[in-house]
């Protein structure tokens, strides 16, 4: 295995490993320390990257919900995982992540019908002063979360005052195709042939579409019934 290092600055380094480049939630996110608020987990922990070719590699991993990139830490440096087309599966914190489009899905239920979570967050800029000493929140921010270079995407520290708003998207795999939803109405459109029965199940069991554990129950019902 050939490894190349190229020092760009005190905080940026590139690693090329067999064609795979590694440059630099929910309630769990709310409890993260300030410097980790854009990440899914409160700290980097050992995870396993299984590529489509080659041996698994253990790295200190976390998931950046703002950039929607898998990130690993090495000697205090942060590197984004790119070239995700070479990745098969990532196991982190007893969770399974798979590459999908330009992000990673956490697979929370596997079966004929599967369930996944797209962990993502939006940055909200500091509020502007308004009358009577209050502030108004801005829905969008001009702040850059990273820098795109020819060799990769690099994380930037989020300044004080910016708010990370967790906003997940849920995906269900039906007939070997992933489809996204965030509401009961969108979910039922994916299963038009069973919409009446599923709607009854949702109402009877008080399924909340912002609670992953409820959605797992719903998808498990789909697998058991259909």
C-alpha positions as CSV (number, residue, x, y, z in Angstrom):
1,X,0.0,0.0,0.0
2,X,1.5,3.3,-1.1
3,X,0.9,6.4,1.1
4,X,1.7,9.9,0.1
5,X,1.8,12.9,2.4
6,X,1.8,16.5,1.3
7,X,2.0,19.2,3.9
8,X,-0.1,22.3,3.0
9,X,-0.3,24.1,6.3
10,X,-0.1,23.4,10.0
11,X,-3.6,22.1,9.9
12,X,-4.0,20.6,6.5
13,X,-2.5,17.4,5.1
14,X,-3.5,15.0,2.3
15,X,-3.3,11.2,2.3
16,X,-3.8,9.1,-0.8
17,X,-4.4,5.4,0.0
18,X,-4.8,3.1,-3.0
19,X,-7.0,5.5,-4.9
20,X,-9.0,6.6,-1.9
21,X,-8.3,10.2,-0.7
22,X,-8.7,11.3,2.9
23,X,-8.2,15.1,3.3
24,X,-9.0,17.2,5.9
25,X,-28.3,15.1,15.9
26,X,-30.5,15.3,17.1
27,X,-30.5,15.5,20.9
28,X,-27.0,14.0,20.9
29,X,-25.8,17.0,18.8
30,X,-27.4,19.4,21.3
31,X,-25.2,17.9,24.0
32,X,-22.0,18.1,22.0
33,X,-19.3,20.5,23.2
34,X,-19.3,23.8,21.3
35,X,-16.4,22.9,19.0
36,X,-18.2,19.7,18.0
37,X,-21.7,21.1,17.4
38,X,-21.6,20.4,13.6
39,X,-20.8,16.8,14.2
40,X,-23.2,13.9,14.8
41,X,-21.3,12.5,17.8
42,X,-19.7,14.4,20.7
43,X,-16.2,13.0,20.0
44,X,-14.2,11.1,17.4
45,X,-14.2,7.4,18.0
46,X,-12.7,4.4,16.2
47,X,-14.7,3.3,13.2
48,X,-14.1,0.9,10.4
49,X,-14.1,1.9,6.7
50,X,-14.7,-1.0,4.4
51,X,-13.8,-0.3,0.8
52,X,-15.1,-2.2,-2.2
53,X,-11.5,-3.5,-2.8
54,X,-8.9,-4.1,-0.1
55,X,-8.8,-4.6,3.7
56,X,-10.9,-2.6,6.2
57,X,-9.2,0.4,7.7
58,X,-9.8,1.6,11.3
59,X,-9.9,5.4,11.8
60,X,-11.0,7.9,14.4
61,X,-14.3,9.0,12.7
62,X,-17.2,11.4,13.1
63,X,-19.8,12.8,10.7
64,X,-20.1,16.5,9.9
65,X,-23.8,17.2,9.5
66,X,-23.2,20.6,7.9
67,X,-21.0,19.5,5.1
68,X,-22.5,16.0,5.1
69,X,-19.0,14.5,5.0
70,X,-17.4,11.6,6.9
71,X,-14.4,13.0,8.8
72,X,-11.5,11.4,10.4
73,X,-9.0,12.7,12.9
74,X,-5.3,11.9,13.0
75,X,-2.8,13.6,15.3
76,X,-5.2,16.5,15.9
77,X,-5.8,17.1,12.2
78,X,-9.3,16.8,10.5
79,X,-9.7,15.2,7.1
80,X,-12.8,14.8,4.9
81,X,-13.4,11.5,3.3
82,X,-13.8,11.9,-0.4
83,X,-13.8,9.4,-3.2
84,X,-16.7,7.8,-1.4
85,X,-17.5,5.8,-4.6
86,X,-14.7,3.5,-3.4
87,X,-16.4,3.0,0.0
88,X,-18.8,0.1,0.6
89,X,-19.7,0.5,4.3
90,X,-18.6,2.5,7.4
91,X,-19.2,1.2,10.9
92,X,-19.2,3.8,13.6
93,X,-20.7,3.9,17.1
94,X,-22.5,0.6,16.4
95,X,-24.2,2.3,13.4
96,X,-23.9,1.4,9.7
97,X,-23.3,4.1,7.1
98,X,-23.4,3.6,3.3
99,X,-22.5,6.1,0.6
100,X,-25.5,7.5,-1.2
101,X,-25.5,10.4,-3.8
102,X,-23.0,12.9,-2.3
103,X,-23.5,12.0,1.4
104,X,-23.7,9.0,3.7
105,X,-26.9,7.3,4.9
106,X,-27.2,5.7,8.3
107,X,-29.0,2.5,7.7
108,X,-31.3,2.1,10.8
109,X,-33.3,-0.9,9.6
110,X,-32.5,-3.6,7.1
111,X,-34.9,-5.8,5.2
112,X,-36.8,-6.1,2.0
113,X,-37.8,-2.5,2.8
114,X,-35.0,-0.6,4.5
115,X,-34.8,2.7,6.4
116,X,-32.0,5.3,6.3
117,X,-31.3,8.7,7.9
118,X,-29.6,11.5,6.0
119,X,-28.0,13.4,8.9
120,X,-27.8,17.0,7.9
121,X,-27.8,20.4,9.6
122,X,-28.2,24.0,8.4
123,X,-26.1,26.9,9.7
124,X,-28.0,29.9,11.0
125,X,-26.2,33.2,11.1
126,X,-26.2,35.4,14.3
127,X,-29.3,37.5,14.6
128,X,-29.3,41.2,13.6
129,X,-30.3,43.7,16.3
130,X,-33.9,44.9,16.2
131,X,-36.0,47.2,18.3
132,X,-36.1,47.0,22.1
133,X,-32.9,45.1,22.4
134,X,-34.0,42.0,20.6
135,X,-32.5,40.1,17.6
136,X,-33.9,38.6,14.5
137,X,-32.6,35.3,13.3
138,X,-31.4,34.9,9.7
139,X,-32.5,31.8,7.9
140,X,-29.4,31.6,5.7
141,X,-25.8,32.5,6.3
142,X,-23.0,33.6,4.0
143,X,-20.5,31.9,6.3
144,X,-18.4,29.2,4.5
145,X,-18.2,25.8,6.3
146,X,-15.1,24.8,4.4
147,X,-12.8,25.4,1.5
148,X,-13.0,23.5,-1.7
149,X,-9.6,22.8,-3.3
150,X,-8.5,20.6,-6.1
151,X,-7.3,18.0,-3.7
152,X,-10.3,18.0,-1.3
153,X,-12.7,19.8,1.0
154,X,-11.4,21.2,4.3
155,X,-13.4,21.8,7.5
156,X,-13.5,25.3,9.0
157,X,-14.3,26.0,12.7
158,X,-17.8,27.5,13.1
159,X,-17.6,30.9,14.6
160,X,-19.3,31.9,17.8
161,X,-22.9,33.1,17.3
162,X,-23.8,30.7,14.5
163,X,-26.4,28.1,15.3
164,X,-26.4,24.6,13.9
165,X,-30.0,23.5,13.2
166,X,-30.3,19.7,12.8
167,X,-32.7,18.9,9.9
168,X,-32.6,15.2,9.0
169,X,-34.1,13.6,5.9
170,X,-35.4,10.0,6.0
171,X,-35.1,7.5,3.2
172,X,-36.9,4.2,2.6
173,X,-35.6,1.6,0.2
174,X,-38.4,-0.1,-1.8
175,X,-37.8,-2.3,-4.8
176,X,-34.1,-1.7,-4.5
177,X,-34.5,2.1,-4.8
178,X,-34.0,4.7,-2.1
179,X,-36.8,7.3,-1.8
180,X,-36.8,10.2,0.6
181,X,-39.6,11.6,2.8
182,X,-40.0,13.9,5.8
183,X,-43.8,13.5,6.4
184,X,-46.5,10.9,6.6
185,X,-48.0,12.2,3.3
186,X,-44.7,11.8,1.5
187,X,-44.2,8.3,3.0
188,X,-47.7,7.1,1.9
189,X,-47.0,8.2,-1.7
190,X,-44.1,5.7,-1.8
191,X,-46.6,2.9,-0.9
192,X,-49.8,3.9,-2.9
193,X,-51.1,0.4,-3.0
194,X,-51.0,0.2,0.9
195,X,-51.7,3.8,1.8
196,X,-55.0,3.2,3.6
197,X,-53.6,0.4,5.8
198,X,-50.4,2.3,6.5
199,X,-52.3,5.4,7.3
200,X,-54.4,3.5,9.9
201,X,-51.2,2.0,11.4
202,X,-49.7,5.5,11.7
203,X,-52.7,6.9,13.4
204,X,-53.3,4.0,15.7
205,X,-49.7,3.8,16.8
206,X,-49.3,7.6,16.9
207,X,-46.2,7.4,14.7
208,X,-44.2,10.7,14.8
209,X,-42.1,11.4,11.7
210,X,-39.4,13.2,13.7
211,X,-38.7,10.2,15.8
212,X,-36.4,7.5,14.3
213,X,-37.6,4.8,16.7
214,X,-41.2,5.4,15.4
215,X,-40.1,5.2,11.8
216,X,-38.3,1.9,12.5
217,X,-41.6,0.5,13.9
218,X,-43.3,1.7,10.8
219,X,-40.8,0.1,8.3
220,X,-40.7,-3.1,10.4
221,X,-44.5,-3.2,10.0
222,X,-44.1,-2.8,6.2
223,X,-41.7,-5.7,6.1
224,X,-43.8,-8.0,8.3
225,X,-47.0,-7.2,6.4
226,X,-46.0,-6.7,2.8
